[in-house]
Amino acid sequence: MAYAALVSLTQTTDQILTNQNHPICLHYKQPITSIHEYSIFLQAFLEGFPDKATTLENRIGDAATEAEDTIEFLTSDLIRPSKYGNRRRNLRDLEKVTGDLDSIASEVMLIKNGAGTTTAQQIGDFFPGDSVSSSPKLASTGKNLMVGFNDDLIAVKTRLCGESSKLEVIPIFGMGGIGKTTLARSAYDDPLTMQHFDVRGWVTISQHYSAHDVLSGLVSSMKEFIKEESAQMNESESVTENFGQSNNEAMKQKIYQTLIGRRYLIVLDDMWSTKAWDETKRIFPDNNNGSRILLTTRLSDVAAYADPCSPLHEMPFMDAEQSWDLLQQKVFRHEENYPLELENIGKEIARGCRGLPLAIVVIAGVLSTVSKTRSSWEEISKNINSTVGTKDGQIEKILYLSYTHLPHHLRPCFLYMGGFPEDYEIRASKLVKLWVAESFLKPSSSRSFEEGAEDYLEDLVKRSLIFVTKRKSNGRIKSCSVHDLVRDLCIRKANEEKFHRHITDRYVSDVLLERIKNQRRICIAHSYLDRETSIYGSSIRTVICFQRNASSLGFVGNIQLLRVLDVVDANFSPFILYVSLPSKLFELLHLRYLAFSYPTAIPSDISNLQNLQSLIVRSVRTCFVPLPQEIWRMPQLRHLVCRSFGPLPCPDEGATRALENLQTLSVVTNFVCSEKITEMLPNLRKLGIVYSGDDCDQEFHLGNLVHLRKLESLKLEVIGRPDFRTRLNPVFPRLLKELTLSGFGIINWKGMTIVGSLLNLQVLKLRDSACEGDEWITNEGEFLELKYLLIDNSDPQQWITESDHFPSLRFLLLHSCRNLSEIPNCVGDISSLELIEVKYGNKSLVDSAKQIEEEQQSYGNEGLQVRCMPY
């Protein structure tokens, strides 16, 4: 992984050389400067001569890794001397790695000279992130195209909506990558299915599952149907938190109560054992009303076990015609026609995928990135057909081909996906922060690191190596995952490249400990690392832990070069009311990303972590996490994320240094937006604030929000019914793109003209009586860019508008609107509108939505989808 090592080394050396306060003396700076220059030179070589770099790639990667280790051990010892330090040895090591890089650079010069003169574009400054499209699309509500499997979809839908009243299990069986989950998802999301069933739920069980994960997954997927709980949750919280981390019986009871007496559809995806069915079947009542359970599995005995009387739906392989149809759809999806010279070679490539949809989708991702010429496609075809053997071997070859066609800058991001558990749904925001902390991205003059990382993620999606599980209301990726077979490839390649080590052993022996000491990254699935271990001097940079009920962070103090520590999913015991962070944690001078999930206070020693970029606290309990005054002394901070930080302390009177890199501050309690605060947060892009309590004298100065000129997303919530409204009076920044208002009386419906005047506003969410008044009258020239409008339990009695008042609206969601009597009929005439969704609305509101649907269909408008879920 030479390229990633070079990018990281360049950032490390650049930070040292440009930091005036860094304690590096001259005789250290000279070799570090040489290393920095070699790193830039070798990056350009890998980018400009990818075909000629193969023989040197391993040597370059090893040299860059050793150089960065040497430099960071040196800086650690200079900043915080230890008994293990040896500056004379460090200087010798520095001279050695400089010599190694010089030797490699000399060989590179010979290769370059042999290749002829290079252009500035090949070997000069180059930023991969700049060349990637960054125009996200809002989540589509259209049908999921089941190319080649229309008959299968019709057959499954017929069984789902059939006349039989008894509870039926419908098993979908087939090999990995053949399309079982895609078929189940298409049937699950079909409008006819959605209308037929009162309740729907989906959970992925996977090979290594726990009863708790299955139950919490079901509860979470059905949260819109569990009205009593979901009404009390904000959008970012999980319904399962109401039940605690270990109360499985409570979740079973809630699921059963939700399903009893209602026609339901439950999807149990990727089931590997009969035991999993035995542990879940009792929570599904037979209501004798046509309820169904859709089950997908690779194993025929599991498919037959759940309901021996139910016929198996076995997924067939695609024939040659279906394979070519799918390949066309994936490669030429936005083009009406394709070059006819590609038809024969395209059909040959499709045949080489042996009828396996996953293979076709992956190879389509490769074809989408090469020129659409016969010669380019023939080269791909040769690589596919060079493998003879089983279909398992064939898919492995095709997946590997997709990896070799990845540009250098995407390879570490792709391999990183193998560090997460099977069927794990990965938050895109988390992934982006991790990639930035790992230094996978080169700096760009036009885009932030986070924007570049989002581009990388979208690029991997376009290449069909990652699939999107959820999109945000603004169209960006909210969460994603990888297919099991793709994940297996990530793990194999990561082991080959010594990129990361996936630890599944339950206990870490001394032998295993020695093996992982020299790994760059470790991902812990089941092991316990909470004993003190003598691993001082380890080169481990990243620890991501998924082990439940881990008890401490004592092990981290000995990992001197640690950059990333993520124990959010470790799920520390819910019975722990408060945990003090270990003092050794604040000696990790290179730490950039810290995320955990237990209640604590942030101590003043946090300011020792001068390289920290992301501080994330996702406690399972709703409690304030106080922030210390010293938070203002951390100039590298980019993201402060917690369910509920305490009030942000005011900067010291003498404080002059702004948190120039801080982009995210969410959620902070009783935020006082003074002019001084806005000056100290010049680049804040996302702000979440909540007001609660009985302090009637405090002024919050939200008129100063207008000075946060880079702010794009604002969530403002009032909890309870204190007299806050007269003291809030927010003035919104002009560049705001997303606005969420929640809680009693933040704004009057008549005052919505102010919100409508925000020229860049694309997403507006109004929740829990955020708006007061009986009538909402909109005006022409307002909400010009608004694409997504959610009104949830905050509705007026009457809405007066015209279709041209929302010229860009695509999604209209009306939830728990008990007062609004109807949707204005003209809303159906908004040409951009794709979806009207009414949940728990009164009968007249539902009737008006259906009337709009019927009227638009009579006009030939088949693009508008209407979903209704009455009380």
Long-range contacts (C-beta under 8 A, 24 or more apart in sequence): 1-61, 1-411, 1-412, 1-415, 1-497, 1-498, 1-499, 2-42, 2-46, 2-53, 2-56, 2-57, 2-58, 2-60, 2-61, 2-64, 2-408, 3-43, 3-46, 3-47, 3-408, 3-409, 3-411, 3-412, 4-408, 4-411, 4-412, 4-438, 4-439, 4-440, 5-60, 5-61, 5-64, 5-65, 5-68, 6-39, 6-42, 6-43, 6-46, 6-60, 6-64, 7-43, 7-409, 7-439, 7-440, 7-441, 7-442, 8-64, 8-68, 8-438, 8-439, 8-440, 9-35, 9-39, 9-64, 9-67, 9-68, 10-36, 10-39, 10-40, 10-43, 10-442, 11-439, 11-443, 12-68, 12-71, 12-72, 12-439, 13-39, 13-71, 16-71, 16-75, 22-75, 23-75, 23-78, 23-79, 24-75, 24-78, 27-91, 28-74, 28-91, 28-94, 31-94, 31-95, 31-98, 32-71, 32-94, 34-98, 34-101, 34-102, 35-67, 35-71, 35-94, 35-97, 35-98, 35-101, 38-98, 38-101, 38-102, 38-104, 38-105, 39-64, 39-67, 39-101, 41-105, 41-108, 42-101, 42-104, 42-105, 42-108, 43-442, 44-122, 44-123, 44-124, 44-126, 45-108, 45-111, 45-112, 45-123, 46-408, 47-122, 47-123, 47-126, 47-128, 47-408, 48-118, 48-122, 48-123, 49-111, 49-112, 49-115, 49-118, 49-122, 50-407, 50-408, 52-111, 52-115, 56-104, 56-107, 56-108, 56-111, 59-104, 60-104, 61-497, 63-97, 63-100, 63-101, 63-104, 64-101, 65-520, 65-539, 66-97, 66-100, 67-97, 67-98, 67-100, 67-101, 69-539, 69-561, 70-94, 70-97, 72-561, 72-590, 73-537, 73-560, 73-561, 75-589, 76-560, 76-561, 76-589, 76-590, 79-589, 80-587, 80-589, 84-536, 84-537, 127-442, 127-443, 127-444, 127-445, 127-452, 128-407, 128-409, 128-410, 128-442, 128-452, 129-409, 129-441, 129-442, 129-444, 129-447, 129-451, 129-452, 129-453, 129-455, 129-456, 130-444, 130-446, 130-447, 132-452, 132-455, 132-456, 132-458, 132-459, 133-455, 133-458, 134-447, 134-451, 134-454, 134-455, 134-458, 136-454, 136-458, 136-474, 136-475, 136-476, 136-477, 137-475, 138-471, 138-473, 138-474, 138-475, 138-787, 138-788, 138-810, 138-811, 139-470, 139-471, 139-472, 139-473, 139-475, 141-811, 141-834, 141-835, 141-865, 142-834, 143-186, 143-189, 143-190, 144-182, 144-185, 144-186, 144-189, 145-329, 146-179, 146-182, 146-183, 146-186, 147-322, 147-325, 147-326, 147-329, 148-318, 148-322, 148-323, 148-325, 148-326, 148-357, 149-179, 149-182, 149-183, 149-315, 149-322, 152-183, 152-313, 152-315, 152-316, 153-183, 153-186, 153-187, 153-190, 155-313, 156-183, 156-184, 156-187, 156-294, 156-313, 157-187, 157-190, 157-192, 157-193, 159-292, 159-313, 160-187, 160-193, 160-196, 160-265, 160-292, 160-294, 161-192, 161-193, 161-196, 161-290, 162-290, 163-290, 164-290, 165-288, 165-289, 165-290, 166-286, 166-288, 167-284, 167-285, 167-286, 167-287, 167-288, 167-291, 167-292, 167-293, 168-291, 168-292, 168-293, 168-307, 168-310, 169-292, 169-293, 169-295, 169-306, 169-307, 169-310, 170-292, 170-293, 170-294, 170-295, 170-310, 170-313, 171-295, 171-296, 171-297, 171-302, 171-303, 171-304, 171-306, 171-307, 171-310, 171-312, 171-313, 172-294, 172-295, 172-296, 172-297, 172-303, 172-313, 172-315, 173-296, 173-297, 173-298, 173-299, 173-300, 173-303, 173-312, 173-313, 173-314, 173-315, 174-298, 174-314, 174-315, 174-316, 175-298, 175-315, 175-356, 175-391, 176-298, 176-358, 176-483, 176-484, 176-485, 177-356, 177-357, 177-358, 177-359, 177-395, 177-483, 177-485, 178-315, 178-317, 178-356, 178-357, 178-358, 179-315, 179-357, 179-358, 180-296, 180-297, 180-298, 180-315, 181-269, 181-270, 181-296, 182-357, 183-315, 184-267, 184-269, 184-294, 184-296, 187-294, 188-265, 188-267, 188-294, 191-865, 191-867, 193-265, 194-867, 196-263, 196-265, 197-263, 197-264, 197-265, 197-291, 197-292, 198-225, 198-262, 198-263, 198-264, 199-225, 199-258, 199-259, 199-262, 199-263, 199-264, 199-265, 200-225, 200-264, 200-265, 200-266, 200-267, 201-225, 201-255, 201-264, 201-265, 201-266, 201-267, 202-266, 202-267, 202-269, 203-266, 203-267, 203-268, 203-269, 204-269, 204-270, 204-423, 205-268, 205-269, 205-270, 205-271, 205-272, 205-276, 205-423, 206-270, 206-272, 206-421, 206-422, 206-423, 207-270, 207-272, 207-422, 208-421, 208-422, 208-525, 209-272, 209-276, 210-548, 211-248, 211-279, 212-245, 212-246, 212-248, 214-276, 214-279, 214-280, 215-240, 215-248, 215-251, 215-252, 215-255, 215-283, 216-240, 216-243, 216-251, 218-251, 218-255, 218-266, 218-283, 219-243, 219-251, 219-254, 219-255, 222-255, 222-258, 224-839, 224-869, 225-258, 226-254, 226-258, 227-840, 229-254, 231-793, 231-816, 234-717, 234-742, 234-767, 235-740, 235-765, 236-643, 237-643, 241-620, 241-622, 244-574, 244-620, 245-571, 245-573, 245-574, 245-620, 246-574, 252-282, 252-283, 255-283, 256-283, 256-285, 259-283, 259-284, 259-285, 259-287, 259-291, 260-285, 260-287, 261-287, 262-287, 262-289, 262-291, 263-287, 263-289, 263-290, 263-291, 264-291, 264-292, 265-291, 265-292, 265-293, 265-294, 266-292, 266-293, 266-294, 267-293, 267-294, 267-295, 267-296, 268-293, 268-294, 268-295, 268-296, 269-296, 270-296, 270-297, 270-423, 270-484, 271-295, 271-296, 271-297, 271-302, 272-297, 272-298, 272-299, 272-302, 273-302, 274-301, 274-302, 274-305, 277-302, 277-305, 277-306, 281-306, 316-355, 317-354, 317-355, 317-356, 318-355, 318-356, 318-357, 318-360, 319-355, 320-347, 320-350, 320-351, 322-355, 323-350, 323-351, 323-353, 323-355, 323-360, 324-350, 326-350, 326-357, 326-360, 326-361, 326-364, 327-353, 327-360, 327-363, 327-364, 327-367, 330-360, 330-361, 330-364, 330-365, 330-368, 330-464, 331-364, 331-367, 331-368, 338-372, 339-372, 341-374, 342-372, 342-374, 342-377, 345-374, 345-377, 345-378, 345-381, 346-377, 348-381, 348-385, 349-377, 349-380, 349-381, 349-384, 352-381, 352-384, 352-385, 352-394, 353-384, 353-394, 353-398, 354-391, 354-394, 356-391, 356-394, 356-395, 358-395, 358-483, 358-485, 359-394, 359-395, 359-398, 359-399, 361-464, 362-398, 362-399, 362-402, 362-464, 362-465, 362-486, 363-398, 363-401, 363-402, 364-464, 365-402, 365-462, 365-463, 365-464, 365-465, 366-401, 366-402, 366-405, 366-463, 368-462, 368-463, 369-405, 369-463, 370-405, 395-485, 396-485, 396-489, 399-485, 399-486, 399-489, 400-489, 402-463, 402-464, 402-465, 403-489, 403-493, 406-463, 406-465, 409-440, 409-441, 409-442, 409-456, 410-456, 410-459, 410-460, 412-438, 412-440, 412-499, 413-440, 413-453, 413-456, 413-457, 413-460, 414-460, 414-465, 414-466, 414-490, 415-490, 415-493, 415-494, 415-497, 415-499, 415-500, 416-440, 416-490, 416-500, 417-466, 417-482, 417-486, 417-487, 417-490, 418-482, 418-487, 418-489, 418-490, 418-491, 418-493, 418-494, 418-500, 418-502, 419-490, 419-494, 419-500, 419-502, 419-521, 419-523, 419-544, 420-487, 420-523, 420-544, 420-546, 421-525, 421-546, 422-484, 422-487, 423-481, 423-484, 424-481, 424-546, 425-469, 425-470, 425-479, 425-480, 425-481, 426-479, 426-480, 426-481, 427-478, 427-479, 428-454, 428-457, 428-476, 428-477, 428-478, 428-479, 428-480, 430-595, 430-616, 431-457, 431-480, 432-457, 433-593, 433-613, 433-614, 433-616, 433-638, 433-639, 434-564, 434-566, 434-593, 436-613, 436-614, 436-638, 437-563, 437-564, 437-592, 437-593, 437-613, 437-614, 438-541, 438-542, 438-563, 438-564, 448-663, 450-638, 450-663, 473-738, 473-763, 473-765, 473-788, 473-790, 473-811, 474-737, 474-738, 474-762, 474-763, 474-787, 474-788, 475-787, 500-542, 503-527, 508-533, 516-540, 521-564, 529-555, 530-554, 530-555, 531-555, 532-558, 533-558, 534-558, 535-559, 536-560, 543-567, 545-569, 545-570, 546-570, 549-573, 552-582, 553-581, 553-582, 553-585, 553-596, 554-582, 554-584, 556-582, 556-584, 556-585, 556-588, 557-582, 557-584, 557-585, 557-587, 557-588, 558-584, 559-588, 560-588, 560-590, 561-590, 562-588, 562-590, 562-591, 563-590, 563-591, 563-592, 563-593, 564-591, 564-592, 564-593, 565-591, 565-593, 565-594, 565-595, 565-596, 566-593, 566-595, 567-595, 567-596, 567-597, 568-595, 568-596, 568-597, 568-616, 568-618, 569-597, 570-596, 570-597, 571-597, 571-620, 572-596, 572-597, 572-598, 572-620, 574-620, 574-621, 577-621, 592-636, 599-623, 599-625, 600-625, 601-625, 601-626, 602-626, 602-627, 602-628, 602-631, 603-628, 604-628, 604-629, 604-630, 605-630, 606-630, 606-631, 606-634, 607-631, 607-633, 607-634, 609-634, 610-634, 610-635, 610-636, 611-636, 612-636, 612-637, 613-637, 613-638, 613-639, 613-661, 614-638, 614-639, 614-641, 615-639, 615-640, 615-641, 616-641, 616-642, 617-641, 617-642, 617-643, 617-645, 618-642, 618-643, 619-643, 624-669, 627-668, 632-657, 632-659, 632-680, 633-657, 634-659, 635-659, 635-660, 635-661, 636-661, 637-661, 637-662, 638-662, 638-663, 638-664, 639-663, 639-664, 640-664, 640-665, 640-666, 640-668, 641-666, 642-666, 642-667, 643-667, 644-669, 644-690, 645-669, 647-671, 647-672, 648-672, 648-677, 650-674, 650-676, 650-677, 651-676, 651-677, 651-680, 655-680, 658-682, 666-715, 667-715, 667-717, 670-695, 670-698, 670-700, 671-700, 672-698, 672-699, 672-700, 672-701, 673-700, 673-701, 673-702, 673-703, 673-704, 673-705, 674-701, 674-704, 675-701, 675-704, 675-707, 677-704, 678-704, 678-705, 678-707, 678-708, 679-707, 681-708, 682-709, 682-710, 683-710, 684-708, 684-710, 684-711, 685-710, 685-711, 685-712, 685-713, 686-711, 686-712, 686-713, 686-714, 687-711, 687-713, 687-714, 687-715, 688-714, 688-715, 688-717, 689-714, 689-715, 689-716, 689-717, 690-717, 690-718, 690-719, 691-717, 691-718, 691-719, 691-722, 691-724, 691-728, 691-743, 692-718, 692-719, 692-720, 692-722, 693-722, 694-722, 696-722, 696-723, 698-727, 699-727, 700-727, 700-728, 702-728, 702-729, 702-730, 702-731, 703-729, 703-730, 703-731, 704-731, 705-730, 705-731, 705-732, 705-733, 706-731, 706-732, 706-733, 706-734, 707-733, 708-733, 709-733, 709-734, 709-735, 710-735, 711-735, 711-736, 712-736, 712-737, 712-738, 713-737, 713-738, 713-739, 714-738, 714-739, 714-740, 715-740, 715-742, 716-740, 716-741, 716-742, 716-746, 717-741, 717-742, 717-743, 718-742, 718-743, 718-744, 718-745, 718-746, 719-743, 720-744, 732-758, 734-758, 734-759, 734-760, 735-760, 736-760, 736-761, 737-761, 737-762, 737-763, 738-762, 738-763, 738-764, 739-763, 739-764, 739-765, 740-764, 740-765, 740-767, 741-765, 741-766, 741-767, 741-770, 741-771, 742-766, 742-767, 742-768, 742-770, 743-767, 743-768, 743-769, 743-770, 744-768, 744-769, 744-770, 745-769, 745-770, 745-771, 745-772, 746-770, 746-771, 747-771, 747-772, 748-772, 748-773, 749-773, 749-774, 749-775, 749-776, 749-777, 749-796, 750-777, 752-776, 752-778, 753-779, 753-782, 756-782, 756-783, 757-782, 759-784, 759-785, 760-785, 761-785, 761-786, 762-786, 762-787, 762-788, 762-808, 763-787, 763-788, 764-788, 764-789, 764-790, 765-790, 765-792, 766-790, 766-791, 766-792, 766-794, 767-792, 767-793, 767-794, 768-792, 768-793, 768-794, 769-793, 769-794, 770-794, 771-796, 774-798, 774-819, 775-799, 775-800, 776-800, 776-801, 777-801, 778-802, 778-805, 778-806, 779-805, 780-804, 780-805, 783-808, 783-809, 784-808, 787-811, 787-832, 788-813, 789-813, 790-815, 791-815, 791-817, 791-820, 792-816, 793-817, 793-818, 795-819, 795-820, 796-820, 797-821, 799-823, 799-824, 800-824, 801-826, 801-827, 802-826, 803-827, 803-828, 803-829, 803-830, 806-830, 807-832, 808-832, 809-833, 810-834, 810-835, 811-835, 811-837, 812-836, 812-837, 813-837, 813-839, 814-838, 814-839, 814-841, 814-845, 815-839, 815-840, 815-841, 816-840, 816-841, 817-841, 817-842, 817-845, 818-842, 820-845, 821-845, 821-848, 822-847, 822-848, 823-848, 823-849, 823-852, 825-851, 825-852, 825-855, 827-852, 828-852, 828-853, 828-855, 828-856, 828-861, 828-864, 833-864, 834-863, 834-864, 834-865, 835-864, 835-865, 835-866, 835-867, 836-864, 836-865, 836-866, 836-867, 837-866, 837-867, 837-868, 838-866, 838-867, 838-868, 838-869, 838-870, 839-867, 839-868, 839-869, 840-869, 840-870, 840-871, 841-868, 841-870, 841-871, 842-870, 842-871, 843-870, 846-870
